[in-house]
């Protein structure tokens, strides 16, 4: 049986095969799933205020992230040079490192997801990217 992950955008519906399903269960020990040159990075992690999660460097792609119980969210695309463009999201979901916001931004050595919301939040995200 084929498995698919559906990603909804503003005016786009993308159906991407999920290749991480391995014979009856997800591989929770490795958040990276690869098929050909495409990598999917899915993660759920508690992140303290001012804490961040870095993506691999030199990759281009797109994805979405959520903080808390849908407190804040952001959908972005990004270049291998670190340019992050917000596609959609809540008011406090931003594509820059900004105090009191939920940030997906160029951290100098790659793209990072950063909690600057003033409290520990559960961060959930999925990013798709390819090395450039």
Number of C-alpha atoms within 10 A of each C-alpha: 3 7 11 13 11 12 13 12 12 9 6 8 10 12 11 12 12 15 16 18 13 8 7 6 8 12 13 10 6 11 14 16 16 15 11 6 9 13 18 21 18 18 16 14 12 14 21 17 16 15 14 17 15 15 16 15 16 16 20 22 19 20 19 23 24 23 26 16 11 12 14 20 24 23 25 21 20 22 19 18 16 20 15 21 17 18 15 15 17 15 11 18 25 23 25 20 18 17 14 15 20 31 26 31 24 20 16 10 13 20 26 23 26 26 29 22 21 13 12 16 20 16 25 20 18 18 20 20 23 17 13 12
